[in-house]
Amino acid sequence: MSHSYFTPLPDREIVSEGKRYLHFSGTSYLGMGSQPEFRQVLIDSILKHGPNHGSSRNSNVQLPIYDTFEAYFAAGSGAEAAALLSSGFMAGQLALNTLRPLVDLTWTAPDTHPAITYESQPQSDLSHKQWQKKCIAKSKELLGQKVLLLSNAVNPLIPEIHDFEWTKKLSPANNYYLLVDDSHAFGILGKGLFGTYAQWKNLPVELMVCGSLGKALALPAGIILGSQPLIDKVRENAVYRTSSPPAPAFLNAFLEGQDIYQSQQQKLSKNLHYMLSAVSQLEEFKMLPQYPVISFAPEHWVDKLHEKGFALSSFPYPFPASPPVNRIILSAWHLPTDLEALVGAIGEIINC
């Protein structure tokens, strides 16, 4: 059964109903929210830029931090340009609505997040690889069409990292746009902190990458990456021009906290290596060497580990009536002793 934990501050340890748990849930993969040096940089950034900037990007009063951040992130990702929004969902919908008028057809991968799908998008029983084969076959039946491909960079539930080299097999008789949601890739996969754009920029598609920066990077913001002409279209949209941008202090903290981010990435890498060596041979688990999510099937393990003081990720997804998705989420905030305790508890459950 799933368990709910009500806590004032998510950290490597949380307190819920008077009991202390080691925290293996959420999406704070780099543990930035509880990193003391980063929190101090953020506090200093609030003193410098204020807590918020409620004006639109089209206002006659401009904060240079937004242009600076967009240019820095675009350069880091390998994109020509970037556009900031106040949330990943807004960024996804704006990216989708920017590309929608440019295409004739839209093909959506089965695990794609609602941020970059249409509201009426039907559920698919295909695997991602089956969908790829279907797209390749379908492309060969078309001539002169403009096709939009929608996909996550990674399915964080299984987990599964998607490779888009298959787009080279699409029929050259059509033009293709690829929109990738990097929400669970920023800070984890691809180039440095900047996601997967650089990996896919030379594919035979017009690439756009978007996503939330609020997971590994701990920034309450969303971003769109793409070619200069596409980002120009994004910036012409009324949603971009009239909505309030992200709080500037967080953007400044990102720019000034690069060394801290890199240190946290190294800590997470060590934690991944340890857990991979500990559980990769156990058939009940699925884990990838470079991704901080471990999925498992036995649902009663959630209860057993809860009793032993571990808060795991377990809740119905994507709908209220869906079965719980059970996962162990690793973070840079976990200490070696946390992981040793978890592995020991798992061993006790398996051997009992």
Order of alpha helices (4+ residues) and beta strands (2+ residues): beta-beta-alpha-alpha-beta-alpha-beta-alpha-beta-beta-beta-beta-alpha-beta-beta-alpha-alpha-alpha-alpha-beta-beta-alpha-beta-beta-alpha
